[in-house]
Amino acid sequence: MRRIVSVSIGSSQRDSKAVVTVCGKEFSIERIGTDGDMQKAIALIRELDGKVAAFGMGGIDLYLQGGNKRYILREAKKIYRAAQTTPMVDGSGLKNTLERRTILDLARQSDAMFRGKRVLLTCAVDRFGMAQALQDTGSEVLYGDLMFALGVPWPIYRLKALETVVSMLAPLAVQLPFTWLYPTGSKQEDAPNKKKYAQYYAWADVIAGDYHMIRKYMPDDLSGKTLITNTITADDIEFLRERHVRELITTTPNIAGRSFGTNVMEALIVALLEKPLAEITPDDYNQMLDSIGFSPRREMLNAV
């Protein structure tokens, strides 16, 4: 059995482990949180390096992306470099393929899914494939990057405008402590700041993006809303059900009661491809996704 390990700087309360058979091969899939301790994450990666099939880097992205430009996060680079032998991925390769495909597939299945609807994408720079796909669905999209990552209450409604903002701010943002941009460790379990952006949650028909970003400012009532996200546990589902979310869609499949992060699923694909990481292309990811047959998880939480 081959082992896939996601080392996350997120909360250890969200740790999980499962055994799956994919393409006839058995894998142990494991998520280990370090409660925001980056040095602990680096030490764990060094301990397991060469002993596992692939690493996922959880709770932090290696890059922020705007248009065709990518900006490397200073603190993420330290974690990424801890793996010298075992390939490590942050999920970005899957976000640009699987998440793009998910949006396009949902739009093809039902024109009413997005056309004429309002979509709040909490942060586009960490899932630009989804952002690009959404702009072609006939929906009105609010890109919440300034609000949800930097706390600046300026909504952005055009992808080109977002790319301009990213080009100006990203070179500085990637040098900041990551905790300024994203909740890590126990902060992922904090009670949401319900009032700060309540008007934008109310405005949206569909809320998409990273789950912790969505949860960070989630109001109590999301009646009739659809959430498109991942990294969802059984406890998260109950949390969303209590807030009257209508439908939950996860871009990664349900494995042992939870939807693992894209970094975990990308690590699984890399292990299956058995190619040097530098040689893997988007076509490789798409062909493997076709072979595996990943499909979005859709669950009605509250019927309307």
Secondary structure as UniProt FT lines:
FT   STRAND          2..8
FT   HELIX           12..14
FT   STRAND          16..22
FT   TURN            23..24
FT   STRAND          25..33
FT   TURN            35..36
FT   HELIX           38..48
FT   TURN            49..51
FT   STRAND          54..58
FT   STRAND          63..66
FT   TURN            67..68
FT   STRAND          69..72
FT   HELIX           74..80
FT   TURN            81..82
FT   STRAND          88..89
FT   HELIX           92..94
FT   HELIX           95..99
FT   HELIX           100..109
FT   HELIX           111..113
FT   TURN            114..116
FT   STRAND          118..121
FT   TURN            125..126
FT   HELIX           128..134
FT   TURN            135..138
FT   STRAND          140..143
FT   HELIX           145..150
FT   HELIX           159..173
FT   TURN            174..175
FT   HELIX           178..180
FT   HELIX           186..189
FT   TURN            196..197
FT   HELIX           198..203
FT   STRAND          206..208
FT   HELIX           211..216
FT   STRAND          226..229
FT   HELIX           234..242
FT   TURN            243..244
FT   STRAND          247..250
FT   STRAND          254..255
FT   TURN            256..257
FT   STRAND          258..259
FT   HELIX           262..273
FT   HELIX           277..279
FT   HELIX           282..292
FT   STRAND          297..300
//
